[in-house]
Amino acid sequence: MHRLNARHWGLVAIVAVAPVVLAFVLGASAPQLLEPVLGTPVGGLSWGLATVLGLVGGALFARILAALQRPRIQASPVLRMLGTVGGASVVVTLCIVPAVALMLLGPGWVLQQHLKVPAAPTARSLEATAVDLLGQVRRADPHRLPLSLLLPGPH
């Protein structure tokens, strides 16, 4: 695999981290879907397997790209394109799609089985959290934070 250049390794990294990125996007777009699952073994196992599948997909894609570095394939732009698209399709079909399905099936299964779900942490507003963090910084080092005048309380 030493014959892969930086662009190839970039593609491999994109494929390998795709399930993790999708997990963060899913968590940001639908937190109510994830709240019941985050503390359960089923949810953790499904997301862990999805991450492993992503890494396996990245390794498989690196191997496919290394095989595409043969001189005969590199001489033909059509073979290069077909090999890259075909290799990506294989990896997506065998690794990425099952990983995404696992990430979605874990929460669905937990909700369907009505398993005991841990209590969700209390939500605070972003402003309250920011004021609290700035207050902690002001107490730790009051002379280093010029924004401390914006906080309520003694100065």
C-alpha positions in Angstrom: 0.0 0.0 0.0 3.0 2.2 0.0 2.2 3.1 -3.7 -0.8 5.2 -2.7 -0.4 8.9 -2.8 -1.9 11.6 -0.5 -5.1 11.8 -2.6 -5.7 8.1 -2.3 -5.1 8.2 1.5 -7.5 11.1 1.7 -10.2 9.0 0.0 -9.5 6.1 2.3 -9.8 8.3 5.3 -13.2 9.7 4.0 -14.5 6.2 3.6 -13.2 5.0 7.0 -14.7 7.9 9.0 -18.0 8.1 7.0 -20.1 6.1 9.7 -18.6 8.3 12.5 -19.4 11.5 10.6 -22.9 10.2 9.9 -23.4 9.4 13.6 -22.5 13.0 14.5 -24.8 14.3 11.8 -27.6 12.0 13.0 -27.0 13.1 16.6 -27.1 16.8 15.7 -30.2 16.5 13.5 -32.3 14.2 15.6 -31.1 14.1 19.2 -34.5 12.7 20.3 -33.7 9.6 18.3 -30.4 9.1 20.2 -31.4 9.9 23.7 -33.0 6.5 24.4 -30.1 4.6 23.0 -26.9 6.3 24.2 -26.9 4.5 27.6 -28.0 1.1 26.5 -25.7 -1.8 25.5 -27.6 -2.3 22.2 -27.1 1.2 21.2 -23.4 1.2 22.0 -22.9 -2.1 20.3 -24.6 -1.1 17.1 -22.6 2.1 16.9 -19.4 0.3 17.8 -20.0 -2.2 15.0 -20.8 0.6 12.6 -17.4 2.2 13.4 -15.6 -1.1 13.0 -17.4 -1.6 9.6 -16.2 1.9 8.6 -12.6 1.1 9.4 -12.8 -2.2 7.6 -14.3 -0.4 4.6 -11.4 2.1 4.7 -8.9 -0.8 4.7 -10.7 -2.6 1.9 -10.8 0.6 -0.1 -7.0 1.2 0.4 -6.4 -2.4 -0.8 -8.5 -1.8 -3.9 -6.8 1.5 -4.6 -3.4 -0.1 -4.3 -4.5 -2.8 -6.8 -5.5 0.0 -9.2 -1.9 1.3 -9.2 -0.7 -1.3 -11.7 0.8 0.2 -14.9 -1.8 -1.4 -17.2 -4.7 0.1 -15.2 -2.9 3.5 -14.8 -2.4 3.7 -18.6 -6.1 3.7 -19.3 -8.2 6.6 -17.8 -11.4 4.5 -18.4 -10.0 1.5 -16.4 -8.8 3.9 -13.7 -12.3 5.5 -13.4 -14.1 2.1 -13.6 -11.8 0.6 -11.0 -12.2 3.5 -8.6 -16.0 3.7 -9.0 -16.3 -0.1 -8.8 -14.1 -0.3 -5.7 -16.0 2.5 -4.0 -19.3 0.8 -4.9 -18.1 -2.5 -3.3 -16.9 -0.7 -0.2 -20.1 1.3 0.1 -22.3 -1.8 -0.5 -20.4 -4.1 1.9 -19.4 -1.7 4.7 -20.9 1.7 4.7 -24.6 0.8 4.0 -24.6 -1.9 6.7 -22.9 0.5 9.1 -25.6 3.1 8.6 -28.2 0.5 8.9 -26.7 -0.6 12.2 -26.7 3.0 13.5 -30.4 3.3 12.6 -31.5 -0.2 13.7 -30.0 0.1 17.2 -32.2 3.1 18.2 -35.2 1.6 16.5 -34.8 -1.8 18.2 -34.4 -0.1 21.6 -37.5 2.0 21.1 -39.5 -1.0 19.8 -38.6 -3.3 22.7 -39.3 -0.6 25.2 -36.1 -1.3 27.0 -35.3 0.6 30.2 -33.8 3.9 29.0 -31.5 5.9 31.2 -32.9 9.3 32.2 -31.8 12.1 29.9 -29.6 14.7 31.4 -31.2 18.0 32.2 -30.8 20.5 29.3 -29.5 24.0 30.0 -29.6 26.8 27.6 -26.5 27.7 25.7 -26.4 31.2 27.3 -26.6 29.7 30.8 -23.7 27.3 30.0 -21.6 30.1 28.5 -22.2 32.4 31.5 -21.2 29.5 33.8 -18.0 28.7 31.9 -17.0 32.4 31.7 -17.7 32.6 35.5 -15.4 29.7 36.1 -12.7 31.3 34.0 -13.1 34.6 35.7 -12.7 32.9 39.1 -9.7 30.9 38.0 -7.8 33.9 36.5 -9.7 37.2 36.8 -7.0 39.3 35.2 -6.8 37.4 31.9 -10.5 37.7 30.8 -11.5 41.1 29.5 -15.0 39.9 28.9 -15.5 39.3 32.6 -17.1 42.7 32.8 -20.0 41.3 30.7 -20.8 38.7 33.4 -23.2 39.5 36.2 -21.8 39.6 39.7 -19.0 41.4 41.5 -16.0 42.5 39.4 
